[in-house]
């Protein structure tokens, strides 16, 4: 499962960030590694690659990376092209470009990224960039505090929630589900209201996976059917209309 690892200390949620460095120059990898260790404020796991092909293979195979430092002049491909591909296959991987060639500064806007850092990497700019990634990553996740455990779930993996007594099942886009000892009422305030919608006292759906809507039933990706109760029917219709831009 692609959950980031978490630990709990004195009630604080500490994120384990998964970081990769992709650069064909080993000395540059060492420089970035050392500087990351001096500025990052949370726990992290770090992988390094001198070949972008190996990195992309691991990413396609399910490797979860929150942040990648990506050189632009790589062995076989241009780093900007690699970044555009990462944008497609791993939407939640943030990208920081690093390069000794400032002339690439304008070209990097062909791919979604956090920032462009020159080589050698400046510590102050590096700290700001990493903190920005931490803020972005925290806003992409549902964080559940359950007794002595903390669970972190990507919002865009969630198809829908189903209440079951005092527990909640979370159904994912890959067809799997998990059950948590926390009520749907406790979860609802933690969800982005523009994406998640209650259709029934026992169900909340992710509108990004909506494929069909009828008066008393919603169809989501993977052909999951979720009921719409009469009490919520008017609100569901209005919210779907708003979500679809008034169509």
Long-range contacts (C-beta under 8 A, 24 or more apart in sequence): 2-62, 2-64, 2-154, 2-157, 3-151, 3-152, 3-153, 4-64, 4-66, 4-137, 4-141, 4-152, 5-43, 5-45, 6-150, 6-151, 6-152, 7-43, 7-150, 8-148, 8-149, 8-150, 13-143, 13-145, 13-150, 13-152, 14-42, 14-43, 15-42, 15-43, 15-134, 15-137, 15-138, 15-152, 16-42, 16-43, 16-44, 16-45, 17-42, 17-43, 17-44, 17-45, 17-66, 17-67, 17-133, 17-134, 17-137, 18-44, 18-45, 18-47, 18-64, 18-65, 18-66, 18-67, 19-44, 19-45, 19-46, 19-47, 19-65, 19-66, 19-67, 19-68, 19-69, 20-46, 20-47, 20-48, 20-49, 20-55, 20-65, 20-67, 20-68, 20-69, 21-46, 21-47, 21-48, 21-49, 21-68, 21-69, 22-48, 22-49, 22-52, 22-55, 22-68, 22-69, 22-70, 22-71, 22-74, 22-79, 22-82, 23-48, 23-49, 23-50, 23-69, 23-70, 23-71, 23-74, 23-98, 24-50, 24-51, 24-71, 24-73, 24-74, 24-75, 25-50, 25-71, 26-50, 28-71, 28-98, 28-119, 31-119, 31-120, 31-121, 32-69, 32-98, 32-121, 35-121, 35-123, 35-126, 36-126, 36-130, 38-123, 39-123, 39-126, 39-127, 39-130, 40-130, 41-131, 41-134, 42-134, 50-75, 51-75, 51-76, 52-76, 52-77, 52-79, 52-82, 56-82, 56-85, 56-86, 56-89, 59-86, 59-89, 59-90, 59-93, 60-89, 65-90, 65-93, 66-92, 66-93, 66-94, 66-133, 66-137, 67-93, 67-94, 67-95, 67-96, 67-114, 67-130, 67-133, 68-93, 68-94, 68-95, 68-96, 69-96, 69-98, 69-117, 70-95, 70-96, 70-97, 70-98, 71-97, 71-98, 71-99, 72-97, 72-98, 72-99, 72-101, 72-104, 72-107, 72-108, 73-99, 73-101, 80-104, 80-107, 80-108, 80-110, 80-111, 83-108, 83-111, 83-112, 83-113, 84-110, 84-111, 86-111, 87-111, 87-112, 91-156, 92-137, 92-140, 92-154, 92-156, 94-133, 94-136, 94-137, 96-129, 96-133, 142-187, 142-190, 142-191, 143-190, 144-180, 144-182, 144-187, 144-190, 146-180, 146-181, 146-182, 147-181, 151-180, 155-191, 155-192, 155-195, 155-206, 156-206, 156-208, 158-196, 158-206, 159-205, 159-206, 159-209, 159-220, 159-221, 159-222, 159-224, 160-203, 160-204, 160-205, 160-206, 160-209, 160-220, 160-224, 160-226, 161-187, 161-203, 161-204, 161-205, 162-202, 162-203, 163-201, 163-202, 163-203, 164-202, 171-224, 173-209, 173-221, 173-222, 175-222, 194-243, 197-236, 197-239, 197-240, 197-243, 198-232, 198-235, 199-226, 199-227, 199-228, 199-229, 199-232, 199-236, 200-226, 200-227, 200-228, 200-229, 200-232, 201-229, 201-231, 203-227, 207-239, 207-240, 207-243, 210-240, 210-243, 213-237, 213-240
